[in-house]
Amino acid sequence: MIHNYLRLRRYTYITVCLTTILVLTTLTFISIAQPEGSGSAVLIKLTTTVDGGAVSLIERGISELRPGELLIIEINTYGGYLAAADKIVELLGKVSNCVAWVTPGGKAVSAGSLIALACGNVFMGPNSVIGAARPTPADEKVVNYVRGRFRAVAERAYSSNETLINIAERFVTENLVLTASEASKLGIAKYVSSFDELLNELGVNVRESVIPGPWEYLISLISTPLISSLMFWVGFMLIFIEVLTTGFQGYVIPGVLLILLALYGMYLIPVSVIALAVLISGLVLIVVEIYQPGFGVFGISGIALSALGAYLILASEPYAVLTSIHYAVISGLLVFLGFVSFIAYEALKVRKVRRRGYREKLIGSVGRAKTDIHKDRPGVVYVLNEEWTAFSIDEPIRAGEEVVVVDVKGLKLYVKKKS
């Protein structure tokens, strides 16, 4: 029986690794070319605070673009964080054909006005406004930086028209606000009465609309500077606790994920890193559940994290129309997944039998303490060629002393000094 268990362990390890490789290979195949999109447009609805969630929204919208397609950003926001606005401006700088649409009665103020100008072409509906971009607090260094930012995007949008460039600077230096009619008369924007009129003027149809989803709302939350800082330190403390605790307790997994989420909220890493980390964390927990006796918590958590990681990888890639080779690979993966599930099921059955036999075998066994062991503070013992977390049932036990196993509860042994 032990021989079968070891063989199943090897098969499970190999199949998990092969499945991961095949999934990542399939994702690479699927994200190849996309068809031309002449005469169509992708519409991004930016109606939230300009923060990490807005950055993720713009990234997702840009990823949907096909060659030759127009990007339309519908703006109705009070603005938000400068770092997020900077990132969005950087993203829009890589888009060759983009327009901003300030909705009727809407606003593109503060960071929203910077994003609108960064699109290169601004259209405004009735009763809409643009401007009011003086940062708060109005530190001279920050004001000068934002002023320079506005000048840079205005130079790109209006070429050498110094009048329009100066108006863009006044959004910052004077907190200038322009209505749609005023902006149209000055030439900084074009006036259109409705979205349909805008589409007719541009000669396009909207192929895809991108709106904020649960992921963007989550990123908006964690990109708040205070929350991202707290997440970073909580993650660090969880890893620190894992280091101090004997045996694998699982604290390191949420610790690493919290740190990665915090770094993403600070715009330091891309979402693909988080997706890969979540997927790997799930696979690690599944392997831990298979190889280490437990109650299924690691296994269930691993499956959930693996599924979430796969979803994030799918959501972070612009997918093309699937061809026959894609369907063939996906079908093969589904069959392989069934095989993996069967192997895992058989391994779990063997492990349960092994666990029942191991409890009887452990009780009464003699081992040696690798660390000091107390009643209220666990240590590590070496019994039956394995390391175990252990508690003393009476007096403290020093490292190096022989022990006898009295009881087994889950993953923990209860021991006493050998007489």
Buried (B, 14 or more C-beta within 10 A) or exposed (E): EEEEBEEBBEBBBEBBEEBBEBBEEBBEBBBEEBEEBEEBBBBBBBBBBBBBBBBBBBBBBBBBBBEEBBBBBBBBBBBBBBBBBBBBBEBBBEBEBBBBBBBBEBBBBBBBBBBBBBBBBBBBBBEBBBBBBBBEEEEEEBBEBBBEBBBBBBBBBBEEBEEBBEBBBBBBBEBBBBBBBBBBEEEBBBBBEEBEEBBEEBEBEEBBBBBBEEBBEBBBBBBBEEBBEBBBEBBBEBBEEBEEBBBBBBBBBBBBBBBBBBBBBBBEBEBEBBBBBBBBBBBBBBBBBBBEBBEEEBBEBBBEBBEBBBBBBEBBBEBBEEEEEBEEBBEEBEEBBEEBEEBBEBBBEBBEEBEEEBBEBBBEBEBBBBBBBEEEEBBBBBBEEEEBBBBBBEEEBEEEBBBBBBBBEEBBBBBBBEE
